[in-house]
Amino acid sequence: MMKLIYLSLGSNLGHRKQHLEEAQKQIQRRIGRLERVSRYYESKSWGYSSENRFYNCCISLRTSIGPLRLMELLLDIEQEMGRHRSGTGYSDRVIDIDLLFYGNSKLDHPNLTLPHPSMGKRRFVLSPLAEIAPDLIHPVTGLSIAEMLHECTDQSEVSPVP
């Protein structure tokens, strides 16, 4: 059965736009055809300090791949694109791919929590997500993405890339 999923993509190293585009190609090749793609947004790093600004976007697609296997594939794409996880918190990265929603699924697994537990605190996720899915209802909070963006306490500047 095909599930509608939403992903957040980010890059703050090298050719950020090219990294986002390459990740989308890899996702489309391995996981499913993209349905919606937000504009790219630029923001400062979140959760740590860096001079390198992020480009972020959100995408939606349908897939028949289960959520745990899907997460493995997303981590494979990150690693193949040059992402090295240090395990010591946030850091600069070539690519970051977060699984935000897998249909209306709720999952609490050691390797994956759905919906993504931190998205409501991150304007750089909610801004592009609200562009492609403003009426999507979060299955835990019951709020739409547009409402979550309106209520978000993160006041970081998130600007569309011209």
N, C-alpha and C positions, 0 to 999 in steps of 0.2 A: 504494500500500500504506500502511495506517495505521500510524503509529509512536506508541508511548507515550512521552510527553515529560514532564519535570519542570521546573518553573520555580520560582525564588525571587523573591518580591516584597518590596520594602521602601520605607518612606517615613518621613522625619523632619521634614517641613515641613508646616505647615497642619493640615488635618483628616486625619490619617494614616489612620484607619480608612476614611474615605470615599475616599481616594486608592487604597487597596488594593482596595476594592469596585469602583470605577470601572475600574481596570486589569483586574480579573477579567471585568467585563462586556465590555470591548473585546476581550480575548483570546477570550472565548467567541464574540463576534460575528464575528471575523475569522479565527480559527485553528481552533477546535474546541470541542466541549462539554466542560466541566470534569467530571472523574470524581471526584477527591478534592480537598478543601481542608482544610489544617490549621487549627488555632486560630491566633489572632494572638499573637505573642510580642513582648515589649518588651526592648530592649537598648540599651546605650550605643553610640556610634559606634565603628567598627572601622577602624583604619588611619589615623585622624586624630582630632583633638580637637574636640568640639562639645558645647554645652549641650543640643542637641536630641536626644532619645532616639528610636530607631527602633521602628516596628512592622514586623514581618516575618511572612511566611507562605510556605508552599510549596503548589503545586497540581500536579495531574497531569491530563493530557488526551491525547486521540489526535488526530493530524493527518496529512494526506497531503502537507502542504507540506514541501518539502525544507529542510534545516537552514540554508543560507545565506539563502534567501528568508525563512524563519521569523525569523531574526535581524533582517533588515531591517524586517519587520513589527513586531517587538517594539520596535525603536529608534524607529519611527514613532509607536507608541503612547506611548512615553516622551515624545517631543518634543511631541506633541499635548496631552499632559497638563501640559506646562510644564517638562519637564526640559531643562536647558541644560548640555551637556557642555563643560567648559573645557579638557579635555585636560591639566590640571595635577594629576592625582591625585584622591584622594577628596575629596568635599565634600557638604554638605547637599543633599538632593534631595526633590522632590515625589514622585517615583516612580523606582524602580530595578527592572528586570526582568532576571534572569539566567537563561539557558538552562543547566540543570544536566546533564540527560541527554536524548539523542535516541535512544530505543531503546537498543541496546547499541553504538551507533556510536562510533568513535574518529575524530577529525578534528583535523588540525593545519593550519589555514588562516590566512592573515594577518588575516582578519576574525573568526575563530571557532575556539576550541579546545574539543573535546569528549572526554570529559566536562569540565565546568568545572574548570580546573586548581587553583583555590584553595578549593574547597568543603570539603575535609578539614581546613582550618585555621580554619574559621569555625563556631563553636558556634551562631551565630544562623541559619545555614543548616541545619546538621545536626539541630538540635532539632526544628524543624517538619517537616523531611523524614523524620526517624525516626518521627514521629507517623503519617504517611500511607504510608510505605514502608520499615518497619524491616528487611525481609528482601531488599530490592533489593540486588543485588550490583553493586559498582562494577567495570566491565569492565577497568580497569587494575590496581587494587590487589587485586581478588579478595575484598575485605572487604564485608560487609553494611553498610548505613547505620547500623544499631544498633551494630555493631562499630566503625565509624569514629567515631561519637559517643563511645563509651566510650574510645577511644584519642586523642581530640582533645586537643591540648595547650593550646588556647585556653580559659582559665578564666573568661572574661567571664560575668557573670550574664545569663541569658536566661530571662525569666519569662513564663508565659502571661498574657495580658491578661484580667482578670476580666470 
